[in-house]
Amino acid sequence: MRIIAGEYRGRVLKTTSAPGYRPATSKVRQAVFSMLESRGVYWPESRILDLFAGSGSLAFEALSRGAEQTWFVEMNKTAAKLITENAEKIGIPPHRYRVIADDMFKVISRRAVEPFDVIFIDPPYGKNFLTPALKAVLKNGWLAEGGILCAEVEAKLPLPPEADHSDLELIANKAYGQTRILLWTTGESE
């Protein structure tokens, strides 16, 4: 898998395989970044949180486009180790990223010290993790005011009930084959 744009364009990311592990295709990544940039995301001033990071392909794209800082949260130790190895091989300065090899729900159950401007949530298919993740992110202050939450889920997954995330406004809902991209914001992004 290759990074598709920015400073690290063309760099190869090593990946692994595990149940529920499916790196975002280049078509989906391109669509996600087009949607985010058209909604005003300015990468050099953005802090990124990648939950269920897997290969970290979305967060690596953000770093390549100049994201200030990125946290990768991935429970699978092999995948987390590969994220670190990829970041080192690409030459990303250590102050720009943090890899947390832990259960995503354990991490976001704590209060955020500083919120993130863009949060990627890419839960394993068939596990119903989206709604609890949305609730925890909002409850514990992980998403900045005006920030954008981007979920990559199964195309046929019903939208979470609005009452579960009434502080968010759905601003995009697009299907790409078996994948659906959902974008929410806490308010007008600049």
Secondary structure, DSSP 8 states (H G I E B T S, - for coil): -B--SSTTTT-B------TT-----HHHHHHHHHHHHHTT--GGG-EEEEET-TT-HHHHHHHHTT-SEEEEE-S-HHHHHHHHHHHHHHT--GGGEEEE-S-HHHHHTS--SS-EEEEEE---TTS--HHHHHHHHHHTT-EEEEEEEEEEEETT-----GGGGTT-EEEEEEEETTEEEEEEESS---
